[in-house]
Amino acid sequence: MIIDQHVESELHQLLIEDPRIAEQGIRVVRTEDGVGLVGEVESAERRDLICQVVNEAFPDLPVHCNIGLTRVNEPQDVEEL
């Protein structure tokens, strides 16, 4: 599959408009043999779902899922109001 601006545009549209993911924080980056999905999400389940949806929509496109997980820690101090 040839990766051009049209394919990139379709991928961006899928990421934003698919109701299962509706993700605006993921970037699509061209690689030597396909595309990479780059960004951060809050859970491994969400990352896996995003990659699954993209692979279903573009089965002939090599997709490298480079989506990281947002690190969330509990606050160290108590906030006083």
Sequence and secondary structure as in RCSB ss.txt:
>XXXX:A:sequence
MIIDQHVESELHQLLIEDPRIAEQGIRVVRTEDGVGLVGEVESAERRDLICQVVNEAFPDLPVHCNIGLTRVNEP
QDVEEL
>XXXX:A:secstr
    HHHHHHHHHHHHH TTT  SS EEEE SSSEEEEEEES HHHHHHHHHHHHHH TTS EEEEEEE      
SS    
